[in-house]
Amino acid sequence: MTQPDAWPYPEPYEWADEPDPVTQQAIDEAREDIAAGDFVIHDDFDSFDAFLGELEARPRAS
């Protein structure tokens, strides 16, 4: 029988590597948007892809 404290694998929070700088910036910007109340929810990939297409066609000025 395996002892609970003898688990040979890392905890789930230890599985991921640190994100690269570009990914970290995207994560930080997304968190800022959510904190400001600016976020979008889509029910499927097709509607999300359509939304991304709209953003590419008319990018928002920063």
Secondary structure, 3 states (H helix, E strand, C coil): CCCHHHCCCCCHHHCCCCCCHHHHHHHHHHHHHHHCCCCCCCCCHHHHHHHHHHHHHCCCCC
